[in-house]
Amino acid sequence: MRKVLVCIALLLALAVGAAADERPLPVAAFPSVAAGEYHGNRNSRIFHRPGCRYYNCKHCVVVFVSRQAALEAGFRPCKVCKP
């Protein structure tokens, strides 16, 4: 089910037509997807694992189902939790 939501979010991001220099986020801030494995900070483009002190920051609204998904979206790992 989670993979289906990720695919839907990707398709929606592509359908909106992001600018060429702007990378679409793989999973938007949908409350139904809030149980993801990693949280990404939209401003800094850093992602965190559960248990990190920055995992629930107010700008961490991008949810990734895997570490690889976060890396492919152009996010870098947090230097505190090292996901």
PyMOL Python script that loads the backbone (N, CA, C, O; Angstrom):
from pymol import cmd

cmd.read_pdbstr("""\
ATOM      1  N   MET A   1       0.822  -1.191   0.000  1.00  0.00           N
ATOM      2  CA  MET A   1       0.000   0.000   0.000  1.00  0.00           C
ATOM      3  C   MET A   1       0.868   1.257   0.000  1.00  0.00           C
ATOM      4  O   MET A   1       0.554   2.245  -0.664  1.00  0.00           O
ATOM      5  N   ARG A   2       1.970   1.200   0.761  1.00  0.00           N
ATOM      6  CA  ARG A   2       2.843   2.357   0.857  1.00  0.00           C
ATOM      7  C   ARG A   2       3.487   2.668  -0.491  1.00  0.00           C
ATOM      8  O   ARG A   2       3.646   3.833  -0.856  1.00  0.00           O
ATOM      9  N   LYS A   3       3.861   1.611  -1.236  1.00  0.00           N
ATOM     10  CA  LYS A   3       4.471   1.819  -2.542  1.00  0.00           C
ATOM     11  C   LYS A   3       3.490   2.451  -3.515  1.00  0.00           C
ATOM     12  O   LYS A   3       3.875   3.250  -4.369  1.00  0.00           O
ATOM     13  N   VAL A   4       2.229   2.091  -3.383  1.00  0.00           N
ATOM     14  CA  VAL A   4       1.202   2.680  -4.239  1.00  0.00           C
ATOM     15  C   VAL A   4       1.093   4.170  -3.966  1.00  0.00           C
ATOM     16  O   VAL A   4       0.985   4.963  -4.901  1.00  0.00           O
ATOM     17  N   LEU A   5       1.119   4.563  -2.690  1.00  0.00           N
ATOM     18  CA  LEU A   5       1.035   5.976  -2.341  1.00  0.00           C
ATOM     19  C   LEU A   5       2.245   6.749  -2.843  1.00  0.00           C
ATOM     20  O   LEU A   5       2.122   7.897  -3.269  1.00  0.00           O
ATOM     21  N   VAL A   6       3.414   6.119  -2.793  1.00  0.00           N
ATOM     22  CA  VAL A   6       4.621   6.769  -3.298  1.00  0.00           C
ATOM     23  C   VAL A   6       4.496   6.991  -4.795  1.00  0.00           C
ATOM     24  O   VAL A   6       4.831   8.065  -5.296  1.00  0.00           O
ATOM     25  N   CYS A   7       4.018   5.985  -5.511  1.00  0.00           N
ATOM     26  CA  CYS A   7       3.851   6.109  -6.961  1.00  0.00           C
ATOM     27  C   CYS A   7       2.842   7.197  -7.310  1.00  0.00           C
ATOM     28  O   CYS A   7       3.052   7.973  -8.243  1.00  0.00           O
ATOM     29  N   ILE A   8       1.762   7.249  -6.568  1.00  0.00           N
ATOM     30  CA  ILE A   8       0.738   8.272  -6.809  1.00  0.00           C
ATOM     31  C   ILE A   8       1.321   9.659  -6.578  1.00  0.00           C
ATOM     32  O   ILE A   8       1.090  10.576  -7.366  1.00  0.00           O
ATOM     33  N   ALA A   9       2.075   9.810  -5.499  1.00  0.00           N
ATOM     34  CA  ALA A   9       2.678  11.106  -5.196  1.00  0.00           C
ATOM     35  C   ALA A   9       3.670  11.520  -6.280  1.00  0.00           C
ATOM     36  O   ALA A   9       3.733  12.693  -6.649  1.00  0.00           O
ATOM     37  N   LEU A  10       4.441  10.565  -6.788  1.00  0.00           N
ATOM     38  CA  LEU A  10       5.380  10.868  -7.868  1.00  0.00           C
ATOM     39  C   LEU A  10       4.653  11.307  -9.127  1.00  0.00           C
ATOM     40  O   LEU A  10       5.045  12.274  -9.780  1.00  0.00           O
ATOM     41  N   LEU A  11       3.614  10.602  -9.454  1.00  0.00           N
ATOM     42  CA  LEU A  11       2.840  10.957 -10.650  1.00  0.00           C
ATOM     43  C   LEU A  11       2.199  12.331 -10.506  1.00  0.00           C
ATOM     44  O   LEU A  11       2.168  13.102 -11.465  1.00  0.00           O
ATOM     45  N   LEU A  12       1.695  12.642  -9.333  1.00  0.00           N
ATOM     46  CA  LEU A  12       1.106  13.966  -9.105  1.00  0.00           C
ATOM     47  C   LEU A  12       2.154  15.058  -9.224  1.00  0.00           C
ATOM     48  O   LEU A  12       1.894  16.110  -9.807  1.00  0.00           O
ATOM     49  N   ALA A  13       3.333  14.816  -8.676  1.00  0.00           N
ATOM     50  CA  ALA A  13       4.397  15.816  -8.749  1.00  0.00           C
ATOM     51  C   ALA A  13       4.816  16.048 -10.198  1.00  0.00           C
ATOM     52  O   ALA A  13       5.079  17.183 -10.596  1.00  0.00           O
ATOM     53  N   LEU A  14       4.879  14.983 -10.981  1.00  0.00           N
ATOM     54  CA  LEU A  14       5.256  15.119 -12.386  1.00  0.00           C
ATOM     55  C   LEU A  14       4.135  15.768 -13.198  1.00  0.00           C
ATOM     56  O   LEU A  14       4.406  16.529 -14.127  1.00  0.00           O
ATOM     57  N   ALA A  15       2.895  15.477 -12.860  1.00  0.00           N
ATOM     58  CA  ALA A  15       1.766  16.039 -13.591  1.00  0.00           C
ATOM     59  C   ALA A  15       1.658  17.540 -13.385  1.00  0.00           C
ATOM     60  O   ALA A  15       1.230  18.261 -14.286  1.00  0.00           O
ATOM     61  N   VAL A  16       2.040  18.013 -12.212  1.00  0.00           N
ATOM     62  CA  VAL A  16       1.985  19.440 -11.930  1.00  0.00           C
ATOM     63  C   VAL A  16       2.985  20.173 -12.800  1.00  0.00           C
ATOM     64  O   VAL A  16       2.794  21.348 -13.115  1.00  0.00           O
ATOM     65  N   GLY A  17       4.045  19.491 -13.187  1.00  0.00           N
ATOM     66  CA  GLY A  17       5.029  20.089 -14.086  1.00  0.00           C
ATOM     67  C   GLY A  17       6.031  20.956 -13.354  1.00  0.00           C
ATOM     68  O   GLY A  17       6.035  22.176 -13.523  1.00  0.00           O
ATOM     69  N   ALA A  18       6.865  20.356 -12.557  1.00  0.00           N
ATOM     70  CA  ALA A  18       7.888  21.109 -11.833  1.00  0.00           C
ATOM     71  C   ALA A  18       8.843  21.746 -12.833  1.00  0.00           C
ATOM     72  O   ALA A  18       9.052  21.222 -13.927  1.00  0.00           O
ATOM     73  N   ALA A  19       9.418  22.869 -12.451  1.00  0.00           N
ATOM     74  CA  ALA A  19      10.372  23.575 -13.301  1.00  0.00           C
ATOM     75  C   ALA A  19      11.593  22.688 -13.543  1.00  0.00           C
ATOM     76  O   ALA A  19      11.867  21.779 -12.760  1.00  0.00           O
ATOM     77  N   ALA A  20      12.312  22.949 -14.609  1.00  0.00           N
ATOM     78  CA  ALA A  20      13.451  22.103 -14.972  1.00  0.00           C
ATOM     79  C   ALA A  20      14.527  22.086 -13.900  1.00  0.00           C
ATOM     80  O   ALA A  20      15.185  21.064 -13.704  1.00  0.00           O
ATOM     81  N   ASP A  21      14.719  23.208 -13.197  1.00  0.00           N
ATOM     82  CA  ASP A  21      15.748  23.260 -12.171  1.00  0.00           C
ATOM     83  C   ASP A  21      15.237  22.819 -10.807  1.00  0.00           C
ATOM     84  O   ASP A  21      16.003  22.789  -9.845  1.00  0.00           O
ATOM     85  N   GLU A  22      13.990  22.484 -10.709  1.00  0.00           N
ATOM     86  CA  GLU A  22      13.387  22.086  -9.444  1.00  0.00           C
ATOM     87  C   GLU A  22      13.068  20.601  -9.474  1.00  0.00           C
ATOM     88  O   GLU A  22      12.299  20.150 -10.324  1.00  0.00           O
ATOM     89  N   ARG A  23      13.651  19.833  -8.556  1.00  0.00           N
ATOM     90  CA  ARG A  23      13.401  18.405  -8.512  1.00  0.00           C
ATOM     91  C   ARG A  23      12.102  18.141  -7.759  1.00  0.00           C
ATOM     92  O   ARG A  23      11.916  18.677  -6.666  1.00  0.00           O
ATOM     93  N   PRO A  24      11.207  17.340  -8.303  1.00  0.00           N
ATOM     94  CA  PRO A  24       9.971  17.028  -7.585  1.00  0.00           C
ATOM     95  C   PRO A  24      10.269  16.148  -6.374  1.00  0.00           C
ATOM     96  O   PRO A  24      11.141  15.281  -6.419  1.00  0.00           O
ATOM     97  N   LEU A  25       9.542  16.383  -5.314  1.00  0.00           N
ATOM     98  CA  LEU A  25       9.699  15.580  -4.114  1.00  0.00           C
ATOM     99  C   LEU A  25       8.959  14.268  -4.295  1.00  0.00           C
ATOM    100  O   LEU A  25       7.844  14.273  -4.819  1.00  0.00           O
ATOM    101  N   PRO A  26       9.536  13.136  -3.881  1.00  0.00           N
ATOM    102  CA  PRO A  26       8.941  11.838  -4.157  1.00  0.00           C
ATOM    103  C   PRO A  26       7.642  11.595  -3.415  1.00  0.00           C
ATOM    104  O   PRO A  26       6.735  10.960  -3.953  1.00  0.00           O
ATOM    105  N   VAL A  27       7.537  12.077  -2.211  1.00  0.00           N
ATOM    106  CA  VAL A  27       6.312  11.888  -1.452  1.00  0.00           C
ATOM    107  C   VAL A  27       5.999  13.200  -0.780  1.00  0.00           C
ATOM    108  O   VAL A  27       6.762  13.673   0.062  1.00  0.00           O
ATOM    109  N   ALA A  28       4.894  13.783  -1.143  1.00  0.00           N
ATOM    110  CA  ALA A  28       4.507  15.056  -0.538  1.00  0.00           C
ATOM    111  C   ALA A  28       4.048  14.839   0.895  1.00  0.00           C
ATOM    112  O   ALA A  28       3.990  13.710   1.381  1.00  0.00           O
ATOM    113  N   ALA A  29       3.730  15.917   1.546  1.00  0.00           N
ATOM    114  CA  ALA A  29       3.361  15.853   2.962  1.00  0.00           C
ATOM    115  C   ALA A  29       1.901  15.429   3.110  1.00  0.00           C
ATOM    116  O   ALA A  29       1.052  16.227   3.508  1.00  0.00           O
ATOM    117  N   PHE A  30       1.621  14.193   2.793  1.00  0.00           N
ATOM    118  CA  PHE A  30       0.286  13.664   2.950  1.00  0.00           C
ATOM    119  C   PHE A  30       0.161  13.036   4.325  1.00  0.00           C
ATOM    120  O   PHE A  30       0.983  12.189   4.677  1.00  0.00           O
ATOM    121  N   PRO A  31      -0.841  13.419   5.124  1.00  0.00           N
ATOM    122  CA  PRO A  31      -0.986  12.828   6.453  1.00  0.00           C
ATOM    123  C   PRO A  31      -1.113  11.307   6.421  1.00  0.00           C
ATOM    124  O   PRO A  31      -0.685  10.633   7.358  1.00  0.00           O
ATOM    125  N   SER A  32      -1.690  10.767   5.368  1.00  0.00           N
ATOM    126  CA  SER A  32      -1.878   9.319   5.295  1.00  0.00           C
ATOM    127  C   SER A  32      -0.563   8.572   5.102  1.00  0.00           C
ATOM    128  O   SER A  32      -0.512   7.359   5.305  1.00  0.00           O
ATOM    129  N   VAL A  33       0.507   9.276   4.710  1.00  0.00           N
ATOM    130  CA  VAL A  33       1.790   8.641   4.473  1.00  0.00           C
ATOM    131  C   VAL A  33       2.754   8.935   5.636  1.00  0.00           C
ATOM    132  O   VAL A  33       3.944   8.632   5.552  1.00  0.00           O
ATOM    133  N   ALA A  34       2.235   9.521   6.709  1.00  0.00           N
ATOM    134  CA  ALA A  34       3.081  10.005   7.799  1.00  0.00           C
ATOM    135  C   ALA A  34       3.824   8.903   8.541  1.00  0.00           C
ATOM    136  O   ALA A  34       4.688   9.207   9.364  1.00  0.00           O
ATOM    137  N   ALA A  35       3.525   7.646   8.284  1.00  0.00           N
ATOM    138  CA  ALA A  35       4.186   6.557   8.992  1.00  0.00           C
ATOM    139  C   ALA A  35       5.415   6.059   8.245  1.00  0.00           C
ATOM    140  O   ALA A  35       5.791   4.896   8.390  1.00  0.00           O
ATOM    141  N   GLY A  36       6.047   6.917   7.448  1.00  0.00           N
ATOM    142  CA  GLY A  36       7.199   6.516   6.658  1.00  0.00           C
ATOM    143  C   GLY A  36       8.422   6.221   7.498  1.00  0.00           C
ATOM    144  O   GLY A  36       8.436   6.449   8.708  1.00  0.00           O
ATOM    145  N   GLU A  37       9.449   5.709   6.838  1.00  0.00           N
ATOM    146  CA  GLU A  37      10.654   5.284   7.527  1.00  0.00           C
ATOM    147  C   GLU A  37      11.613   6.445   7.769  1.00  0.00           C
ATOM    148  O   GLU A  37      12.266   6.485   8.812  1.00  0.00           O
ATOM    149  N   TYR A  38      11.717   7.380   6.848  1.00  0.00           N
ATOM    150  CA  TYR A  38      12.625   8.514   6.975  1.00  0.00           C
ATOM    151  C   TYR A  38      11.854   9.807   6.746  1.00  0.00           C
ATOM    152  O   TYR A  38      10.913   9.843   5.952  1.00  0.00           O
ATOM    153  N   HIS A  39      12.254  10.875   7.445  1.00  0.00           N
ATOM    154  CA  HIS A  39      11.674  12.201   7.235  1.00  0.00           C
ATOM    155  C   HIS A  39      12.723  13.082   6.591  1.00  0.00           C
ATOM    156  O   HIS A  39      13.887  13.073   6.993  1.00  0.00           O
ATOM    157  N   GLY A  40      12.310  13.846   5.590  1.00  0.00           N
ATOM    158  CA  GLY A  40      13.220  14.766   4.922  1.00  0.00           C
ATOM    159  C   GLY A  40      12.836  16.200   5.181  1.00  0.00           C
ATOM    160  O   GLY A  40      11.651  16.531   5.216  1.00  0.00           O
ATOM    161  N   ASN A  41      13.821  17.055   5.364  1.00  0.00           N
ATOM    162  CA  ASN A  41      13.608  18.481   5.569  1.00  0.00           C
ATOM    163  C   ASN A  41      13.551  19.139   4.201  1.00  0.00           C
ATOM    164  O   ASN A  41      14.530  19.115   3.456  1.00  0.00           O
ATOM    165  N   ARG A  42      12.420  19.720   3.871  1.00  0.00           N
ATOM    166  CA  ARG A  42      12.220  20.312   2.549  1.00  0.00           C
ATOM    167  C   ARG A  42      13.176  21.477   2.300  1.00  0.00           C
ATOM    168  O   ARG A  42      13.616  21.681   1.169  1.00  0.00           O
ATOM    169  N   ASN A  43      13.502  22.241   3.340  1.00  0.00           N
ATOM    170  CA  ASN A  43      14.373  23.405   3.162  1.00  0.00           C
ATOM    171  C   ASN A  43      15.845  23.015   3.002  1.00  0.00           C
ATOM    172  O   ASN A  43      16.511  23.480   2.077  1.00  0.00           O
ATOM    173  N   SER A  44      16.345  22.180   3.881  1.00  0.00           N
ATOM    174  CA  SER A  44      17.764  21.827   3.851  1.00  0.00           C
ATOM    175  C   SER A  44      18.063  20.623   2.957  1.00  0.00           C
ATOM    176  O   SER A  44      19.219  20.379   2.612  1.00  0.00           O
ATOM    177  N   ARG A  45      17.034  19.875   2.583  1.00  0.00           N
ATOM    178  CA  ARG A  45      17.151  18.661   1.782  1.00  0.00           C
ATOM    179  C   ARG A  45      18.038  17.620   2.474  1.00  0.00           C
ATOM    180  O   ARG A  45      18.871  16.967   1.848  1.00  0.00           O
ATOM    181  N   ILE A  46      17.825  17.489   3.807  1.00  0.00           N
ATOM    182  CA  ILE A  46      18.495  16.491   4.632  1.00  0.00           C
ATOM    183  C   ILE A  46      17.433  15.540   5.151  1.00  0.00           C
ATOM    184  O   ILE A  46      16.342  15.979   5.515  1.00  0.00           O
ATOM    185  N   PHE A  47      17.730  14.230   5.195  1.00  0.00           N
ATOM    186  CA  PHE A  47      16.762  13.290   5.736  1.00  0.00           C
ATOM    187  C   PHE A  47      17.284  12.633   7.002  1.00  0.00           C
ATOM    188  O   PHE A  47      18.490  12.489   7.203  1.00  0.00           O
ATOM    189  N   HIS A  48      16.321  12.231   7.868  1.00  0.00           N
ATOM    190  CA  HIS A  48      16.623  11.718   9.203  1.00  0.00           C
ATOM    191  C   HIS A  48      15.915  10.392   9.428  1.00  0.00           C
ATOM    192  O   HIS A  48      14.868  10.126   8.839  1.00  0.00           O
ATOM    193  N   ARG A  49      16.502   9.560  10.293  1.00  0.00           N
ATOM    194  CA  ARG A  49      15.880   8.293  10.664  1.00  0.00           C
ATOM    195  C   ARG A  49      15.061   8.494  11.934  1.00  0.00           C
ATOM    196  O   ARG A  49      15.289   9.453  12.672  1.00  0.00           O
ATOM    197  N   PRO A  50      14.102   7.591  12.199  1.00  0.00           N
ATOM    198  CA  PRO A  50      13.337   7.671  13.449  1.00  0.00           C
ATOM    199  C   PRO A  50      14.287   7.603  14.641  1.00  0.00           C
ATOM    200  O   PRO A  50      15.244   6.829  14.640  1.00  0.00           O
ATOM    201  N   GLY A  51      14.020   8.403  15.636  1.00  0.00           N
ATOM    202  CA  GLY A  51      14.878   8.446  16.805  1.00  0.00           C
ATOM    203  C   GLY A  51      15.852   9.612  16.781  1.00  0.00           C
ATOM    204  O   GLY A  51      16.410   9.970  17.818  1.00  0.00           O
ATOM    205  N   CYS A  52      16.063  10.207  15.621  1.00  0.00           N
ATOM    206  CA  CYS A  52      16.936  11.380  15.520  1.00  0.00           C
ATOM    207  C   CYS A  52      16.240  12.569  16.159  1.00  0.00           C
ATOM    208  O   CYS A  52      15.018  12.688  16.083  1.00  0.00           O
ATOM    209  N   ARG A  53      17.005  13.445  16.786  1.00  0.00           N
ATOM    210  CA  ARG A  53      16.398  14.611  17.439  1.00  0.00           C
ATOM    211  C   ARG A  53      15.787  15.575  16.426  1.00  0.00           C
ATOM    212  O   ARG A  53      14.967  16.414  16.800  1.00  0.00           O
ATOM    213  N   TYR A  54      16.166  15.473  15.160  1.00  0.00           N
ATOM    214  CA  TYR A  54      15.616  16.342  14.117  1.00  0.00           C
ATOM    215  C   TYR A  54      14.522  15.659  13.289  1.00  0.00           C
ATOM    216  O   TYR A  54      14.016  16.253  12.337  1.00  0.00           O
ATOM    217  N   TYR A  55      14.161  14.450  13.629  1.00  0.00           N
ATOM    218  CA  TYR A  55      13.191  13.664  12.860  1.00  0.00           C
ATOM    219  C   TYR A  55      11.834  14.369  12.751  1.00  0.00           C
ATOM    220  O   TYR A  55      11.195  14.307  11.700  1.00  0.00           O
ATOM    221  N   ASN A  56      11.391  15.029  13.805  1.00  0.00           N
ATOM    222  CA  ASN A  56      10.078  15.679  13.814  1.00  0.00           C
ATOM    223  C   ASN A  56      10.165  17.199  13.748  1.00  0.00           C
ATOM    224  O   ASN A  56       9.314  17.887  14.311  1.00  0.00           O
ATOM    225  N   CYS A  57      11.173  17.732  13.076  1.00  0.00           N
ATOM    226  CA  CYS A  57      11.281  19.188  12.974  1.00  0.00           C
ATOM    227  C   CYS A  57      10.124  19.727  12.130  1.00  0.00           C
ATOM    228  O   CYS A  57       9.502  18.985  11.370  1.00  0.00           O
ATOM    229  N   LYS A  58       9.846  21.014  12.270  1.00  0.00           N
ATOM    230  CA  LYS A  58       8.677  21.575  11.578  1.00  0.00           C
ATOM    231  C   LYS A  58       8.832  21.601  10.059  1.00  0.00           C
ATOM    232  O   LYS A  58       7.834  21.697   9.344  1.00  0.00           O
ATOM    233  N   HIS A  59      10.051  21.519   9.557  1.00  0.00           N
ATOM    234  CA  HIS A  59      10.268  21.501   8.104  1.00  0.00           C
ATOM    235  C   HIS A  59      10.460  20.090   7.558  1.00  0.00           C
ATOM    236  O   HIS A  59      10.646  19.918   6.353  1.00  0.00           O
ATOM    237  N   CYS A  60      10.418  19.073   8.429  1.00  0.00           N
ATOM    238  CA  CYS A  60      10.575  17.680   7.996  1.00  0.00           C
ATOM    239  C   CYS A  60       9.215  17.130   7.577  1.00  0.00           C
ATOM    240  O   CYS A  60       8.571  16.388   8.319  1.00  0.00           O
ATOM    241  N   VAL A  61       8.801  17.501   6.396  1.00  0.00           N
ATOM    242  CA  VAL A  61       7.473  17.124   5.937  1.00  0.00           C
ATOM    243  C   VAL A  61       7.512  16.165   4.751  1.00  0.00           C
ATOM    244  O   VAL A  61       6.463  15.753   4.256  1.00  0.00           O
ATOM    245  N   VAL A  62       8.693  15.810   4.296  1.00  0.00           N
ATOM    246  CA  VAL A  62       8.817  14.867   3.186  1.00  0.00           C
ATOM    247  C   VAL A  62       9.079  13.487   3.788  1.00  0.00           C
ATOM    248  O   VAL A  62       9.974  13.322   4.617  1.00  0.00           O
ATOM    249  N   VAL A  63       8.295  12.506   3.364  1.00  0.00           N
ATOM    250  CA  VAL A  63       8.409  11.160   3.919  1.00  0.00           C
ATOM    251  C   VAL A  63       8.955  10.226   2.845  1.00  0.00           C
ATOM    252  O   VAL A  63       8.484  10.221   1.708  1.00  0.00           O
ATOM    253  N   PHE A  64       9.956   9.437   3.224  1.00  0.00           N
ATOM    254  CA  PHE A  64      10.560   8.467   2.313  1.00  0.00           C
ATOM    255  C   PHE A  64      10.368   7.073   2.888  1.00  0.00           C
ATOM    256  O   PHE A  64      10.453   6.878   4.100  1.00  0.00           O
ATOM    257  N   VAL A  65      10.110   6.117   2.028  1.00  0.00           N
ATOM    258  CA  VAL A  65       9.924   4.739   2.461  1.00  0.00           C
ATOM    259  C   VAL A  65      11.250   3.998   2.563  1.00  0.00           C
ATOM    260  O   VAL A  65      11.315   2.919   3.153  1.00  0.00           O
ATOM    261  N   SER A  66      12.310   4.570   1.991  1.00  0.00           N
ATOM    262  CA  SER A  66      13.618   3.921   2.076  1.00  0.00           C
ATOM    263  C   SER A  66      14.712   4.975   2.006  1.00  0.00           C
ATOM    264  O   SER A  66      14.482   6.109   1.588  1.00  0.00           O
ATOM    265  N   ARG A  67      15.900   4.575   2.423  1.00  0.00           N
ATOM    266  CA  ARG A  67      17.072   5.451   2.356  1.00  0.00           C
ATOM    267  C   ARG A  67      17.393   5.761   0.898  1.00  0.00           C
ATOM    268  O   ARG A  67      17.729   6.894   0.552  1.00  0.00           O
ATOM    269  N   GLN A  68      17.285   4.748   0.053  1.00  0.00           N
ATOM    270  CA  GLN A  68      17.588   4.910  -1.371  1.00  0.00           C
ATOM    271  C   GLN A  68      16.657   5.930  -2.018  1.00  0.00           C
ATOM    272  O   GLN A  68      17.094   6.715  -2.859  1.00  0.00           O
ATOM    273  N   ALA A  69      15.391   5.928  -1.643  1.00  0.00           N
ATOM    274  CA  ALA A  69      14.439   6.887  -2.205  1.00  0.00           C
ATOM    275  C   ALA A  69      14.841   8.312  -1.845  1.00  0.00           C
ATOM    276  O   ALA A  69      14.724   9.218  -2.671  1.00  0.00           O
ATOM    277  N   ALA A  70      15.309   8.515  -0.627  1.00  0.00           N
ATOM    278  CA  ALA A  70      15.738   9.845  -0.199  1.00  0.00           C
ATOM    279  C   ALA A  70      16.976  10.294  -0.973  1.00  0.00           C
ATOM    280  O   ALA A  70      17.066  11.447  -1.395  1.00  0.00           O
ATOM    281  N   LEU A  71      17.915   9.392  -1.154  1.00  0.00           N
ATOM    282  CA  LEU A  71      19.130   9.725  -1.898  1.00  0.00           C
ATOM    283  C   LEU A  71      18.817  10.041  -3.361  1.00  0.00           C
ATOM    284  O   LEU A  71      19.376  10.978  -3.931  1.00  0.00           O
ATOM    285  N   GLU A  72      17.923   9.258  -3.965  1.00  0.00           N
ATOM    286  CA  GLU A  72      17.557   9.489  -5.362  1.00  0.00           C
ATOM    287  C   GLU A  72      16.829  10.807  -5.554  1.00  0.00           C
ATOM    288  O   GLU A  72      16.858  11.381  -6.643  1.00  0.00           O
ATOM    289  N   ALA A  73      16.174  11.294  -4.500  1.00  0.00           N
ATOM    290  CA  ALA A  73      15.461  12.560  -4.579  1.00  0.00           C
ATOM    291  C   ALA A  73      16.398  13.749  -4.356  1.00  0.00           C
ATOM    292  O   ALA A  73      15.965  14.899  -4.417  1.00  0.00           O
ATOM    293  N   GLY A  74      17.673  13.478  -4.100  1.00  0.00           N
ATOM    294  CA  GLY A  74      18.632  14.556  -3.930  1.00  0.00           C
ATOM    295  C   GLY A  74      18.819  15.005  -2.497  1.00  0.00           C
ATOM    296  O   GLY A  74      19.445  16.035  -2.247  1.00  0.00           O
ATOM    297  N   PHE A  75      18.286  14.248  -1.550  1.00  0.00           N
ATOM    298  CA  PHE A  75      18.477  14.572  -0.137  1.00  0.00           C
ATOM    299  C   PHE A  75      19.762  13.915   0.348  1.00  0.00           C
ATOM    300  O   PHE A  75      20.162  12.871  -0.167  1.00  0.00           O
ATOM    301  N   ARG A  76      20.407  14.523   1.333  1.00  0.00           N
ATOM    302  CA  ARG A  76      21.616  13.927   1.896  1.00  0.00           C
ATOM    303  C   ARG A  76      21.326  13.431   3.303  1.00  0.00           C
ATOM    304  O   ARG A  76      20.417  13.939   3.960  1.00  0.00           O
ATOM    305  N   PRO A  77      22.082  12.447   3.779  1.00  0.00           N
ATOM    306  CA  PRO A  77      21.854  11.914   5.121  1.00  0.00           C
ATOM    307  C   PRO A  77      22.236  12.929   6.202  1.00  0.00           C
ATOM    308  O   PRO A  77      23.148  13.736   6.022  1.00  0.00           O
ATOM    309  N   CYS A  78      21.535  12.870   7.301  1.00  0.00           N
ATOM    310  CA  CYS A  78      21.824  13.700   8.467  1.00  0.00           C
ATOM    311  C   CYS A  78      23.175  13.285   9.045  1.00  0.00           C
ATOM    312  O   CYS A  78      23.505  12.100   9.083  1.00  0.00           O
ATOM    313  N   LYS A  79      23.944  14.260   9.488  1.00  0.00           N
ATOM    314  CA  LYS A  79      25.255  13.943  10.076  1.00  0.00           C
ATOM    315  C   LYS A  79      25.144  13.559  11.542  1.00  0.00           C
ATOM    316  O   LYS A  79      26.125  13.116  12.138  1.00  0.00           O
ATOM    317  N   VAL A  80      23.951  13.721  12.139  1.00  0.00           N
ATOM    318  CA  VAL A  80      23.740  13.344  13.538  1.00  0.00           C
ATOM    319  C   VAL A  80      23.339  11.874  13.635  1.00  0.00           C
ATOM    320  O   VAL A  80      23.977  11.101  14.350  1.00  0.00           O
ATOM    321  N   CYS A  81      22.280  11.484  12.915  1.00  0.00           N
ATOM    322  CA  CYS A  81      21.777  10.105  13.023  1.00  0.00           C
ATOM    323  C   CYS A  81      22.385   9.165  11.994  1.00  0.00           C
ATOM    324  O   CYS A  81      22.282   7.948  12.145  1.00  0.00           O
ATOM    325  N   LYS A  82      23.012   9.694  10.957  1.00  0.00           N
ATOM    326  CA  LYS A  82      23.684   8.909   9.911  1.00  0.00           C
ATOM    327  C   LYS A  82      22.832   7.755   9.376  1.00  0.00           C
ATOM    328  O   LYS A  82      23.203   6.589   9.503  1.00  0.00           O
ATOM    329  N   PRO A  83      21.679   8.097   8.772  1.00  0.00           N
ATOM    330  CA  PRO A  83      20.809   7.030   8.247  1.00  0.00           C
ATOM    331  C   PRO A  83      21.418   6.305   7.056  1.00  0.00           C
ATOM    332  O   PRO A  83      20.804   5.387   6.511  1.00  0.00           O
TER     333      PRO A  83
END
""", "prot")
cmd.dss("prot")
cmd.show_as("cartoon", "prot")
cmd.util.cbc("prot")
cmd.orient("prot")
